Amino acid sequence: MEVIQSLSYPRDLMCALEAWALEQRPVFIVGVPRSGTTRLSNIVSSSPEFYRERGDAVETHLVSSLPNLYKWKDPGPLLRYLGGKSGVDSIIDRGIKTLRDSSPDRKRKAFVQLYFFAMMQVCQPKRIVEKTPLHIFSADFLWCCFPKAQFVCCYRDPCAVYGSMRRRRQVELDRGKKPDDWLNQPPSDFAKFYRDITRQFLFLKAKLGGQIIPFSYEGFVAAPDQSLRVLFNQLDSDFEPEAMTADHFEQGNTSDPLLYQPVADYGQYWDEFVRPEEAEKIYAICGGDLESLARWSEGLGFSVPEAKS
């Protein structure tokens, strides 16, 4: 392939990567953490068009890793995301050496394209799917790397998200671990963080139109089959019903029971984890966009139950 042949010549490599990236249609699963992004990534990845051999979805945090791209193996998820496949090292190592003297901006873009090129070479999906929720804030950059990219924007009732964070925090404490800082956010800080994400959804919708697809957690729980069929239709792909019966869909996972609960358990209310006064504060700050998100989702054919308030 032309990209492989260009790995020793910076200008040739960048031109080859640009030409290759123009034809790709990757799917980036982004959005609010604790809104089903991992489960959705596994379901999409299980379809023939997106399939690649690897285990549970691992967030690459690829964009935030770019300042250290010469140490690309240090952020372990980059290598784990590709399943530790042989051949990844040589492709990316050679590419990094080739790009070493290029300008920072061109180097960042070329490295992202090179990383996904390595994924295509090693894992052989027809289309790329990648899940890092906070890549929602890097969507413009990823779109510049892949102009035909689609972004699935996952969201969930904000109090349910906050309740899920509280549950996860308690699990970490019960295991004798120190919870990550983001699990310790007070309600007001969390609500502002949530609002920043949903506003980014609406901004991207205005800018990129049909390349942005909302995906409601509550809608998925209420009507999994319908939600997935509509989503795959938006992705111009065929939905495979077998994905509904795969282990990752209905069976638990002991490594993180909160991520892999059976779908029947997804409808648990947040009342026991969020006090009424906290809920009121959260909705006052970030509840205003929920109606717009619901109208957008329903307009595409998704089932969107009314958020609990």
VOPAGU-2260 file (C-alpha; in pm, 1 decimal, decimal comma):
REM VOPAGU-2260
SITE   aa  ch    i         X         Y         Z
SITE  MET   A    0       0,0       0,0       0,0
SITE  GLU   A    1     114,2     354,1     -74,3
SITE  VAL   A    2     121,7     452,0     293,4
SITE  ILE   A    3     354,9     164,0     379,8
SITE  GLN   A    4     581,8     253,2      90,7
SITE  SER   A    5     600,6     614,9     212,6
SITE  LEU   A    6     715,6     543,2     568,3
SITE  SER   A    7    1067,1     671,1     506,7
SITE  TYR   A    8     976,4    1001,3     337,7
SITE  PRO   A    9     792,2    1266,8     541,3
SITE  ARG   A   10     625,7    1452,9     254,8
SITE  ASP   A   11     525,8    1131,1      78,5
SITE  LEU   A   12     392,9     983,5     402,9
SITE  MET   A   13     176,2    1286,0     480,0
SITE  CYS   A   14      35,5    1298,2     128,1
SITE  ALA   A   15     -36,0     925,4     132,7
SITE  LEU   A   16    -204,5     946,8     473,9
SITE  GLU   A   17    -418,3    1241,8     360,8
SITE  ALA   A   18    -532,0    1055,4      51,9
SITE  TRP   A   19    -608,4     743,7     256,1
SITE  ALA   A   20    -792,9     937,4     530,6
SITE  LEU   A   21   -1016,9    1113,8     278,9
SITE  GLU   A   22   -1173,6     778,1     189,5
SITE  GLN   A   23   -1223,2     652,3     546,4
SITE  ARG   A   24   -1550,5     674,6     741,7
SITE  PRO   A   25   -1454,0     608,5    1104,2
SITE  VAL   A   26   -1712,7     614,7    1381,2
SITE  PHE   A   27   -1615,9     793,1    1701,5
SITE  ILE   A   28   -1829,8     710,2    2004,9
SITE  VAL   A   29   -1817,4    1014,1    2230,5
SITE  GLY   A   30   -2028,2    1190,3    2490,5
SITE  VAL   A   31   -2113,0    1183,2    2856,1
SITE  PRO   A   32   -1915,9     926,0    3061,8
SITE  ARG   A   33   -2138,0     663,6    3230,7
SITE  SER   A   34   -2387,1     681,8    2944,7
SITE  GLY   A   35   -2334,3     339,8    2787,0
SITE  THR   A   36   -2042,8     427,2    2559,5
SITE  THR   A   37   -1850,1     109,1    2640,5
SITE  ARG   A   38   -2144,0    -122,4    2583,3
SITE  LEU   A   39   -2235,3      57,0    2261,5
SITE  SER   A   40   -1876,9      39,4    2136,6
SITE  ASN   A   41   -1871,5    -336,4    2193,9
SITE  ILE   A   42   -2202,9    -384,0    2015,9
SITE  VAL   A   43   -2098,1    -179,2    1712,8
SITE  SER   A   44   -1757,6    -349,5    1704,5
SITE  SER   A   45   -1925,8    -691,0    1693,7
SITE  SER   A   46   -2088,9    -624,8    1356,4
SITE  PRO   A   47   -1911,1    -758,1    1046,0
SITE  GLU   A   48   -1848,1    -413,1     903,4
SITE  PHE   A   49   -1671,0    -284,5    1212,1
SITE  TYR   A   50   -1543,7    -609,2    1361,6
SITE  ARG   A   51   -1190,5    -645,7    1488,5
SITE  GLU   A   52   -1035,3    -905,7    1715,4
SITE  ARG   A   53    -988,6    -761,1    2059,5
SITE  GLY   A   54   -1145,5    -774,3    2402,9
SITE  ASP   A   55   -1341,6    -513,7    2592,2
SITE  ALA   A   56   -1341,4    -163,3    2449,6
SITE  VAL   A   57   -1048,5      38,0    2581,4
SITE  GLU   A   58   -1045,2     413,9    2557,3
SITE  THR   A   59    -746,7     526,3    2355,3
SITE  HIS   A   60    -730,8     885,7    2486,2
SITE  LEU   A   61    -544,1     925,6    2161,1
SITE  VAL   A   62    -572,4    1302,6    2126,2
SITE  SER   A   63    -455,7    1375,8    2480,1
SITE  SER   A   64    -160,8    1140,1    2419,9
SITE  LEU   A   65     -33,8    1338,6    2122,4
SITE  PRO   A   66     210,7    1558,2    2318,6
SITE  ASN   A   67     395,6    1237,2    2406,5
SITE  LEU   A   68     363,8    1066,6    2071,2
SITE  TYR   A   69     731,8     972,0    2070,5
SITE  LYS   A   70     649,6     761,1    2374,5
SITE  TRP   A   71     334,2     624,2    2217,6
SITE  LYS   A   72     363,7     290,7    2400,5
SITE  ASP   A   73     365,4     458,5    2741,1
SITE  PRO   A   74     -11,0     527,8    2745,3
SITE  GLY   A   75     -91,6     155,5    2752,6
SITE  PRO   A   76    -442,8     185,7    2606,1
SITE  LEU   A   77    -296,8     273,0    2266,5
SITE  LEU   A   78    -136,7     -68,2    2235,4
SITE  ARG   A   79    -410,6    -256,3    2422,4
SITE  TYR   A   80    -672,9    -101,7    2198,8
SITE  LEU   A   81    -511,6    -277,7    1906,8
SITE  GLY   A   82    -498,1    -600,4    2103,5
SITE  GLY   A   83    -117,2    -606,3    2121,2
SITE  LYS   A   84    -113,2    -722,9    1761,1
SITE  SER   A   85     222,9    -785,7    1601,9
SITE  GLY   A   86     303,1    -536,6    1330,9
SITE  VAL   A   87     164,8    -232,5    1511,4
SITE  ASP   A   88     505,3    -146,7    1655,2
SITE  SER   A   89     682,6    -144,5    1321,7
SITE  ILE   A   90     416,5      60,8    1142,6
SITE  ILE   A   91     386,5     332,7    1407,4
SITE  ASP   A   92     754,2     336,5    1507,6
SITE  ARG   A   93     864,2     381,2    1149,3
SITE  GLY   A   94     600,6     646,7    1094,5
SITE  ILE   A   95     705,8     843,5    1402,9
SITE  LYS   A   96    1069,4     838,4    1295,0
SITE  THR   A   97     965,5     963,6     952,9
SITE  LEU   A   98     759,4    1248,6    1098,9
SITE  ARG   A   99    1014,1    1353,8    1360,9
SITE  ASP   A  100    1123,6    1676,1    1188,0
SITE  SER   A  101     779,8    1784,5    1063,8
SITE  SER   A  102     589,4    2081,1    1207,8
SITE  PRO   A  103     388,3    2007,6    1526,6
SITE  ASP   A  104      45,2    2060,9    1367,3
SITE  ARG   A  105     111,5    1842,7    1067,0
SITE  LYS   A  106     275,6    1583,3    1288,5
SITE  ARG   A  107     -28,8    1558,9    1520,9
SITE  LYS   A  108    -268,8    1511,1    1233,0
SITE  ALA   A  109     -45,5    1261,8    1053,6
SITE  PHE   A  110       4,7    1059,3    1371,9
SITE  VAL   A  111    -370,3    1019,9    1430,4
SITE  GLN   A  112    -416,6     911,3    1071,0
SITE  LEU   A  113    -120,0     675,0    1100,7
SITE  TYR   A  114    -257,2     522,7    1420,8
SITE  PHE   A  115    -588,0     436,0    1256,7
SITE  PHE   A  116    -408,3     318,1     946,3
SITE  ALA   A  117    -220,8      72,9    1170,1
SITE  MET   A  118    -553,2     -38,0    1317,9
SITE  MET   A  119    -689,2    -107,8     968,7
SITE  GLN   A  120    -376,8    -299,0     867,5
SITE  VAL   A  121    -354,3    -511,4    1180,0
SITE  CYS   A  122    -719,4    -566,3    1282,7
SITE  GLN   A  123    -876,4    -559,5     936,5
SITE  PRO   A  124   -1215,1    -396,0    1003,3
SITE  LYS   A  125   -1394,1    -250,1     703,4
SITE  ARG   A  126   -1455,9      63,6     909,1
SITE  ILE   A  127   -1293,6     197,3    1224,3
SITE  VAL   A  128   -1485,6     240,1    1548,2
SITE  GLU   A  129   -1319,8     411,7    1844,3
SITE  LYS   A  130   -1460,5     503,9    2185,4
SITE  THR   A  131   -1326,0     776,7    2409,3
SITE  PRO   A  132   -1614,6     982,4    2555,2
SITE  LEU   A  133   -1418,8    1303,4    2600,9
SITE  HIS   A  134   -1306,8    1305,4    2239,4
SITE  ILE   A  135   -1626,8    1508,6    2204,7
SITE  PHE   A  136   -1403,9    1807,7    2282,1
SITE  SER   A  137   -1163,1    1705,9    2004,9
SITE  ALA   A  138   -1427,4    1638,1    1741,6
SITE  ASP   A  139   -1318,1    1930,7    1522,4
SITE  PHE   A  140    -962,5    1798,0    1513,4
SITE  LEU   A  141   -1074,2    1440,0    1444,0
SITE  TRP   A  142   -1306,3    1565,3    1170,7
SITE  CYS   A  143   -1010,7    1746,8    1010,8
SITE  CYS   A  144    -819,7    1418,2    1020,8
SITE  PHE   A  145   -1115,1    1225,0     873,8
SITE  PRO   A  146   -1362,9    1451,9     689,9
SITE  LYS   A  147   -1614,0    1166,1     646,5
SITE  ALA   A  148   -1609,1    1065,6    1014,0
SITE  GLN   A  149   -1932,7    1015,3    1205,1
SITE  PHE   A  150   -1974,2    1091,5    1575,0
SITE  VAL   A  151   -2219,2     901,8    1795,4
SITE  CYS   A  152   -2297,0    1133,8    2087,4
SITE  CYS   A  153   -2414,0     935,3    2389,5
SITE  TYR   A  154   -2612,8    1103,3    2662,9
SITE  ARG   A  155   -2824,2    1012,3    2962,9
SITE  ASP   A  156   -3037,8    1185,8    3222,4
SITE  PRO   A  157   -2782,7    1394,2    3418,2
SITE  CYS   A  158   -2899,6    1280,7    3761,6
SITE  ALA   A  159   -2873,9     918,6    3649,1
SITE  VAL   A  160   -2517,9     987,2    3535,6
SITE  TYR   A  161   -2433,8    1148,1    3865,7
SITE  GLY   A  162   -2594,5     858,5    4053,0
SITE  SER   A  163   -2388,7     614,7    3845,3
SITE  MET   A  164   -2074,9     807,0    3935,5
SITE  ARG   A  165   -2167,6     785,7    4301,2
SITE  ARG   A  166   -2220,9     411,7    4270,8
SITE  ARG   A  167   -1887,5     369,2    4095,6
SITE  ARG   A  168   -1718,3     576,2    4364,3
SITE  GLN   A  169   -1862,0     351,9    4634,8
SITE  VAL   A  170   -1743,0      39,1    4453,2
SITE  GLU   A  171   -1391,2     181,8    4442,3
SITE  LEU   A  172   -1402,6     262,6    4813,4
SITE  ASP   A  173   -1533,9     -86,0    4895,4
SITE  ARG   A  174   -1236,1    -229,1    4705,8
SITE  GLY   A  175    -996,6     -19,4    4912,0
SITE  LYS   A  176    -907,2     203,0    4616,7
SITE  LYS   A  177    -890,1     578,4    4593,2
SITE  PRO   A  178   -1164,3     697,6    4353,5
SITE  ASP   A  179   -1057,2     902,2    4053,8
SITE  ASP   A  180   -1098,8    1276,3    4099,4
SITE  TRP   A  181   -1381,6    1297,9    3846,0
SITE  LEU   A  182   -1592,6    1069,2    4067,5
SITE  ASN   A  183   -1561,9    1318,6    4353,8
SITE  GLN   A  184   -1717,2    1617,7    4175,4
SITE  PRO   A  185   -1980,7    1813,2    4367,9
SITE  PRO   A  186   -2320,1    1842,2    4192,3
SITE  SER   A  187   -2263,3    2193,9    4056,5
SITE  ASP   A  188   -1924,5    2109,9    3901,9
SITE  PHE   A  189   -2064,2    1792,6    3750,1
SITE  ALA   A  190   -2363,3    1979,6    3604,0
SITE  LYS   A  191   -2136,2    2234,7    3435,0
SITE  PHE   A  192   -1923,5    1951,4    3294,9
SITE  TYR   A  193   -2237,9    1777,3    3163,6
SITE  ARG   A  194   -2366,5    2102,1    3012,6
SITE  ASP   A  195   -2035,8    2160,1    2833,4
SITE  ILE   A  196   -2068,2    1818,5    2668,4
SITE  THR   A  197   -2430,9    1853,1    2558,4
SITE  ARG   A  198   -2369,6    2204,8    2426,8
SITE  GLN   A  199   -2085,9    2059,9    2222,0
SITE  PHE   A  200   -2333,9    1807,7    2075,9
SITE  LEU   A  201   -2561,1    2087,8    1960,4
SITE  PHE   A  202   -2271,0    2295,6    1827,1
SITE  LEU   A  203   -2144,8    2002,9    1620,2
SITE  LYS   A  204   -2495,7    1931,6    1493,0
SITE  ALA   A  205   -2513,0    2283,6    1352,2
SITE  LYS   A  206   -2167,9    2246,4    1197,3
SITE  LEU   A  207   -2157,4    1888,0    1070,0
SITE  GLY   A  208   -2523,8    1795,0    1032,4
SITE  GLY   A  209   -2583,2    1426,3     962,9
SITE  GLN   A  210   -2232,2    1329,0    1067,1
SITE  ILE   A  211   -2344,2    1381,4    1429,6
SITE  ILE   A  212   -2581,8    1119,7    1574,8
SITE  PRO   A  213   -2737,3    1149,2    1923,1
SITE  PHE   A  214   -2784,2     827,0    2120,3
SITE  SER   A  215   -3000,1     825,6    2432,0
SITE  TYR   A  216   -2914,0     580,5    2709,0
SITE  GLU   A  217   -3274,6     576,6    2829,1
SITE  GLY   A  218   -3396,7     514,1    2475,8
SITE  PHE   A  219   -3156,4     223,8    2439,3
SITE  VAL   A  220   -3274,5      71,0    2767,0
SITE  ALA   A  221   -3641,4     110,9    2674,1
SITE  ALA   A  222   -3610,9     -14,9    2316,9
SITE  PRO   A  223   -3268,1    -170,5    2246,9
SITE  ASP   A  224   -3362,8    -325,7    1915,0
SITE  GLN   A  225   -3521,1      -9,3    1777,2
SITE  SER   A  226   -3239,6     213,7    1900,6
SITE  LEU   A  227   -2971,2      -2,9    1744,7
SITE  ARG   A  228   -3155,7     -39,6    1414,6
SITE  VAL   A  229   -3194,5     337,0    1387,0
SITE  LEU   A  230   -2830,2     390,6    1482,2
SITE  PHE   A  231   -2696,0     142,3    1228,7
SITE  ASN   A  232   -2919,2     297,4     963,5
SITE  GLN   A  233   -2766,6     637,3    1042,8
SITE  LEU   A  234   -2422,9     476,5    1007,0
SITE  ASP   A  235   -2523,0     335,7     665,4
SITE  SER   A  236   -2463,5     -12,2     800,9
SITE  ASP   A  237   -2669,0    -326,4     857,1
SITE  PHE   A  238   -2771,8    -412,1    1210,5
SITE  GLU   A  239   -2695,3    -771,5    1307,1
SITE  PRO   A  240   -2953,2    -906,9    1558,7
SITE  GLU   A  241   -2685,8   -1142,7    1693,7
SITE  ALA   A  242   -2531,4    -842,3    1868,8
SITE  MET   A  243   -2834,5    -843,3    2099,6
SITE  THR   A  244   -2748,6   -1189,5    2232,2
SITE  ALA   A  245   -2370,0   -1160,4    2258,8
SITE  ASP   A  246   -2209,1   -1205,0    2600,4
SITE  HIS   A  247   -2121,9    -837,8    2630,2
SITE  PHE   A  248   -2489,6    -746,9    2592,8
SITE  GLU   A  249   -2662,4    -959,4    2854,7
SITE  GLN   A  250   -2396,3   -1103,9    3083,2
SITE  GLY   A  251   -2208,6    -932,4    3360,2
SITE  ASN   A  252   -1836,9    -871,0    3378,2
SITE  THR   A  253   -1666,9    -906,4    3714,5
SITE  SER   A  254   -1392,1    -657,4    3627,8
SITE  ASP   A  255   -1644,8    -373,6    3640,0
SITE  PRO   A  256   -1999,9    -480,9    3724,0
SITE  LEU   A  257   -2126,1    -127,1    3677,2
SITE  LEU   A  258   -2021,8    -121,2    3313,0
SITE  TYR   A  259   -2162,7    -460,1    3224,0
SITE  GLN   A  260   -2490,9    -491,8    3405,1
SITE  PRO   A  261   -2759,2    -678,6    3214,2
SITE  VAL   A  262   -2979,0    -435,0    3026,6
SITE  ALA   A  263   -3270,1    -524,6    3253,8
SITE  ASP   A  264   -3082,2    -356,7    3540,8
SITE  TYR   A  265   -3014,9     -35,2    3351,7
SITE  GLY   A  266   -3340,9     127,1    3453,5
SITE  GLN   A  267   -3252,1     163,8    3820,2
SITE  TYR   A  268   -3352,5     502,0    3950,7
SITE  TRP   A  269   -3094,2     741,3    4084,6
SITE  ASP   A  270   -3299,6     842,7    4392,1
SITE  GLU   A  271   -3094,1     644,0    4641,6
SITE  PHE   A  272   -2769,3     799,1    4518,1
SITE  VAL   A  273   -2868,8    1163,5    4461,7
SITE  ARG   A  274   -3050,7    1377,3    4715,2
SITE  PRO   A  275   -3350,0    1587,4    4595,7
SITE  GLU   A  276   -3169,1    1914,4    4657,8
SITE  GLU   A  277   -2870,9    1788,8    4454,7
SITE  ALA   A  278   -3100,3    1685,1    4170,5
SITE  GLU   A  279   -3263,9    2026,6    4170,0
SITE  LYS   A  280   -2925,6    2195,2    4144,2
SITE  ILE   A  281   -2814,5    1965,1    3861,0
SITE  TYR   A  282   -3129,1    2018,8    3653,6
SITE  ALA   A  283   -3116,2    2393,9    3709,8
SITE  ILE   A  284   -2769,8    2408,7    3553,1
SITE  CYS   A  285   -2780,5    2151,4    3272,2
SITE  GLY   A  286   -3141,2    2043,0    3223,4
SITE  GLY   A  287   -3217,5    2304,2    2961,3
SITE  ASP   A  288   -3064,3    2109,9    2671,6
SITE  LEU   A  289   -3247,3    1781,5    2739,9
SITE  GLU   A  290   -3557,9    1880,8    2547,5
SITE  SER   A  291   -3351,9    1981,9    2243,5
SITE  LEU   A  292   -3163,9    1650,9    2256,2
SITE  ALA   A  293   -3491,2    1456,9    2284,3
SITE  ARG   A  294   -3643,6    1635,5    1982,9
SITE  TRP   A  295   -3329,4    1573,0    1780,9
SITE  SER   A  296   -3323,6    1202,5    1871,6
SITE  GLU   A  297   -3694,8    1154,2    1805,1
SITE  GLY   A  298   -3661,1    1329,9    1470,1
SITE  LEU   A  299   -3416,0    1058,1    1362,8
SITE  GLY   A  300   -3651,7     779,7    1473,8
SITE  PHE   A  301   -3508,0     693,4    1813,3
SITE  SER   A  302   -3734,0     610,1    2105,3
SITE  VAL   A  303   -3663,9     861,7    2381,2
SITE  PRO   A  304   -3852,8     814,7    2709,6
SITE  GLU   A  305   -3905,3    1129,1    2911,1
SITE  ALA   A  306   -3611,1    1196,1    3139,0
SITE  LYS   A  307   -3685,4    1167,0    3508,9
SITE  SER   A  308   -3692,6    1506,2    3677,9
